[in-house]
Amino acid sequence: MFQIAGIQMTPIMNDVDANLKRGIQSIRQAGQEADLIVLPELWTTGYYLSKEAFNLLAEERDGKTVSTMQAEAHRTESSIICPFVEKNDKDDIFIAAAIIDSDGELRAVARKSLLWGREQNIFQKGEIRYPIFDTKIGKVGVLICYEMEFPETSRLLALQGAEIIVCPSVWSVAASRRWDIQLPARALDNTVYVFGVNTVGNNSCGKSKLVSPLGDTLAEASEHREEILIRAVDKEALYWAREEVSYLNDYRTKLTPGGTTVPIPTPTY
């Protein structure tokens, strides 16, 4: 059993310092209870900015945002999933998420591989690669917003043993129904927990939610206001669900895109 927290917030456009300050306050509040804290996509910058603005705000992975979050992870002893705008040594920019363990160590940076609409004119695509991260609370997969809309990405994570898939997002009001359908569908299809953490306001639909491995919404935040969503996650319930609904045991690896042979996960308690 562990506690997970999502920071649903309305980013202040083009003001990294102000958003970092607000994020730290929420993390310190959530960190009193939570073992894993997830922030939404592009929470330090806002979404509706120009390519030029994103280029100015982009940071290397050892920059201010990630370094600050490493310090907060160490302080709160909570793992943190921290999206940010990443710049590489060629000045390419990516929508990315830092995976930081509870000791403050930067475990990895995941880059968004599937870009929605206008994002394709601003950001570079990350690799089609979806690794599992072993953290204090278990095996975590990360899908950034639009990546969740493709069933294959979640399946590849589940076949590698993911116990929870977190989805930092800027999911729009117009796509609100898809949010309500696709997160439970990905959870049930793969018998994993899914934790979607969304922005709110500025045309985002909010409704950050934790979904059980049987597709039930266990907790959901407001459509209209900022909120810290905290909920307990029971890993034993995950493996009970996999006994009840044996999709992964019965799955034939020839169905995996490309026919890749991926081992079926075994229970770890």
C-alpha positions as MATLAB code, in Angstrom:
seq = 'MFQIAGIQMTPIMNDVDANLKRGIQSIRQAGQEADLIVLPELWTTGYYLSKEAFNLLAEERDGKTVSTMQAEAHRTESSIICPFVEKNDKDDIFIAAAIIDSDGELRAVARKSLLWGREQNIFQKGEIRYPIFDTKIGKVGVLICYEMEFPETSRLLALQGAEIIVCPSVWSVAASRRWDIQLPARALDNTVYVFGVNTVGNNSCGKSKLVSPLGDTLAEASEHREEILIRAVDKEALYWAREEVSYLNDYRTKLTPGGTTVPIPTPTY';
ca = [
       0.000    0.000    0.000;
       1.295    3.459   -0.870;
      -0.053    6.996   -1.278;
      -0.049    8.814   -4.608;
      -0.706   12.533   -5.168;
      -1.476   14.546   -8.292;
      -1.041   18.320   -8.375;
      -3.869   19.630  -10.573;
      -3.048   23.270  -11.259;
      -3.605   26.197  -13.621;
      -0.182   27.287  -14.885;
       0.617   30.985  -15.082;
       1.570   31.467  -18.713;
       5.220   32.207  -19.438;
       6.285   32.425  -15.779;
       8.459   29.483  -14.716;
       9.513   31.060  -11.423;
       5.940   31.691  -10.273;
       4.836   28.194  -11.247;
       7.828   26.608   -9.519;
       7.020   28.489   -6.332;
       3.403   27.306   -6.436;
       4.474   23.773   -7.296;
       6.857   23.617   -4.339;
       4.084   24.692   -1.963;
       1.800   21.933   -3.263;
       4.572   19.305   -3.169;
       5.404   20.116    0.461;
       1.745   19.807    1.346;
       1.301   16.534   -0.569;
       4.648   15.170    0.599;
       3.352   14.909    4.152;
       1.319   11.912    2.942;
       2.349   10.878   -0.560;
       5.026    8.423   -1.663;
       4.696    9.460   -5.328;
       3.819   12.972   -6.540;
       2.901   13.726  -10.157;
       2.755   17.182  -11.745;
       0.912   17.936  -15.000;
       2.412   18.402  -18.453;
       3.943   21.844  -19.144;
       3.039   23.025  -15.649;
       5.997   25.409  -15.399;
       5.296   27.252  -18.666;
       1.670   26.857  -19.677;
       0.587   25.321  -22.965;
      -0.494   28.102  -25.321;
       2.864   29.741  -26.025;
       4.750   30.385  -29.252;
       7.699   28.336  -30.432;
       9.937   31.288  -29.639;
       8.625   31.476  -26.067;
       9.125   27.743  -25.502;
      12.661   28.012  -26.860;
      13.428   30.759  -24.343;
      11.935   28.792  -21.437;
      13.436   25.393  -22.296;
      16.011   23.957  -19.871;
      18.594   21.235  -19.883;
      17.855   18.280  -17.646;
      20.207   19.619  -14.978;
      18.525   23.020  -15.107;
      16.508   24.923  -12.524;
      13.248   22.984  -12.709;
      14.663   19.478  -12.406;
      17.254   20.490   -9.822;
      14.570   22.149   -7.710;
      12.383   19.052   -7.913;
      15.307   16.811   -6.963;
      15.769   18.870   -3.816;
      12.046   18.623   -3.042;
      12.028   14.856   -3.570;
      14.899   14.529   -1.118;
      13.221   16.878    1.337;
       9.838   15.125    1.270;
      11.210   11.610    0.664;
       8.668   11.288   -2.143;
       9.303   10.211   -5.725;
       8.323   12.963   -8.181;
       7.287   12.854  -11.838;
       8.118   16.360  -13.081;
       7.295   17.403  -16.651;
       9.351   20.225  -18.147;
      10.422   21.675  -21.492;
      13.789   20.071  -22.222;
      16.520   21.491  -24.451;
      19.359   19.292  -25.693;
      22.861   20.303  -26.765;
      21.600   20.918  -30.320;
      18.947   23.345  -29.039;
      16.147   20.941  -29.979;
      13.268   21.156  -27.519;
      11.074   18.360  -26.202;
       8.075   17.938  -23.953;
       9.692   15.796  -21.280;
       9.178   14.358  -17.812;
      11.888   13.820  -15.196;
      11.529   10.689  -13.070;
      13.040   11.522   -9.681;
      13.305    8.956   -6.888;
      12.647    9.644   -3.223;
      16.355   10.159   -2.493;
      16.472   13.001   -5.023;
      18.238   10.967   -7.706;
      17.249   11.691  -11.300;
      16.428    8.229  -12.606;
      15.583    9.152  -16.198;
      13.977   11.679  -18.512;
      11.114   10.537  -20.736;
      10.489   12.543  -23.907;
       7.022   12.725  -25.432;
       7.048   10.575  -28.571;
       3.612   11.359  -29.999;
       2.790   15.026  -30.482;
      -0.690   16.486  -30.771;
      -1.615   19.176  -33.318;
       0.364   22.392  -32.915;
       2.986   20.623  -30.793;
       4.370   19.101  -34.002;
       5.397   22.577  -35.190;
       7.190   23.403  -31.933;
       8.768   20.316  -30.381;
      10.873   17.389  -31.509;
       9.504   13.880  -31.042;
      11.073   11.569  -28.500;
      11.945    7.971  -29.286;
       9.269    5.298  -29.595;
      10.467    3.739  -26.366;
       8.502    3.191  -23.179;
      10.672    1.896  -20.323;
       9.637    0.901  -16.827;
      11.121    2.756  -13.864;
      11.743    0.875  -10.634;
      10.957    3.247   -7.792;
      10.375    2.947   -4.073;
       6.665    2.386   -4.691;
       7.057   -0.142   -7.509;
       7.240   -0.348  -11.288;
       6.096    2.910  -12.880;
       5.438    3.700  -16.536;
       5.077    7.261  -17.845;
       2.941    8.339  -20.803;
       2.685   12.052  -21.530;
      -0.809   13.200  -22.520;
      -1.426   12.189  -26.188;
       0.666    9.040  -25.748;
      -2.185    7.666  -23.613;
      -4.592    7.860  -26.556;
      -2.854    4.985  -28.341;
      -3.574    1.528  -26.842;
      -0.192    0.107  -27.860;
       1.847    2.339  -25.540;
       0.054    1.158  -22.401;
       0.195   -2.443  -23.539;
       3.962   -2.282  -24.020;
       4.344   -0.906  -20.493;
       2.056   -3.569  -19.018;
       3.964   -6.360  -20.734;
       7.142   -5.079  -19.107;
       5.546   -5.307  -15.680;
       4.131   -1.812  -15.062;
       2.056   -1.653  -11.902;
       0.971    1.957  -12.377;
       1.020    4.191  -15.455;
       1.088    7.918  -14.777;
      -0.102   10.347  -17.408;
       0.851   14.032  -16.948;
      -1.405   15.973  -19.303;
      -2.809   19.162  -20.743;
      -6.090   17.556  -21.832;
      -8.615   19.935  -23.363;
     -12.251   20.585  -22.511;
     -13.222   19.468  -26.032;
     -11.514   16.103  -25.417;
     -12.972   15.647  -21.927;
     -15.069   12.629  -22.959;
     -11.984   10.902  -24.361;
     -10.236   11.460  -21.020;
     -13.147    9.777  -19.256;
     -13.120    6.816  -21.663;
      -9.469    6.234  -22.487;
      -7.931    6.265  -19.007;
     -10.315    3.577  -17.668;
      -9.948    1.614  -20.916;
      -6.148    1.578  -20.681;
      -6.352    0.521  -17.020;
      -8.787   -2.328  -17.643;
      -7.208   -3.569  -20.881;
      -3.864   -3.926  -19.122;
      -5.000   -4.532  -15.531;
      -2.828   -1.676  -14.249;
      -3.485    1.421  -12.181;
      -3.669    4.570  -14.316;
      -3.128    7.999  -12.756;
      -3.925   10.916  -15.041;
      -2.831   14.330  -13.753;
      -4.202   17.207  -15.787;
      -4.048   20.987  -15.791;
      -7.273   22.897  -15.185;
      -8.523   26.178  -16.653;
      -7.030   27.683  -19.821;
      -9.191   25.261  -21.880;
      -8.104   22.170  -19.885;
     -10.749   19.834  -18.487;
      -9.178   19.050  -15.101;
     -10.634   15.824  -13.694;
      -7.293   14.325  -12.672;
      -8.114   10.758  -11.712;
      -6.870    7.469  -10.358;
      -8.317    4.420  -12.108;
      -8.171    0.881  -10.762;
      -6.884   -2.171  -12.696;
     -10.540   -3.092  -13.277;
     -11.302    0.299  -14.861;
     -13.091    1.863  -11.894;
     -12.444    5.520  -11.105;
     -11.258    5.517   -7.488;
     -10.770    9.270   -7.112;
     -11.313   12.296   -9.341;
     -10.517   15.983   -9.006;
     -12.667   18.948   -9.992;
     -13.319   20.088  -13.558;
     -12.953   23.730  -12.561;
     -10.458   24.301   -9.750;
      -6.925   23.554   -8.638;
      -6.648   20.596   -6.321;
      -4.237   18.118   -4.767;
      -5.643   14.653   -5.356;
      -4.320   12.071   -2.878;
      -5.289    8.425   -2.805;
      -3.978    5.122   -1.453;
      -2.923    2.482   -3.990;
      -3.136   -1.176   -3.016;
      -0.666   -3.318   -4.987;
      -2.245   -6.542   -3.759;
      -5.516   -5.430   -5.381;
      -3.647   -5.162   -8.675;
      -2.619   -8.809   -8.657;
      -6.067   -9.849   -7.447;
      -7.490   -8.022  -10.478;
      -5.086   -9.914  -12.738;
      -6.393  -13.191  -11.356;
      -9.978  -12.098  -11.932;
      -9.359  -10.732  -15.434;
      -6.472  -12.687  -16.928;
      -5.775  -10.559  -20.010;
      -2.016  -10.523  -19.475;
      -1.739  -14.245  -18.760;
      -3.788  -15.075  -21.841;
      -2.122  -12.499  -24.077;
      -0.285  -13.851  -27.129;
       2.904  -11.923  -27.762;
       2.384  -12.190  -31.530;
      -0.275   -9.526  -31.015;
       2.349   -7.062  -29.831;
       3.226   -4.491  -32.516;
       6.077   -5.935  -34.560;
       5.531   -9.387  -33.052;
       7.966   -8.606  -30.253;
       8.291  -11.261  -27.598;
       7.859   -9.588  -24.230;
       7.802  -11.563  -20.970;
       4.549  -11.677  -19.056;
       4.949   -9.923  -15.684;
       4.950  -11.971  -12.510;
       3.597  -10.733   -9.170;
       5.950   -8.810   -6.894;
       4.715   -7.894   -3.425;
];
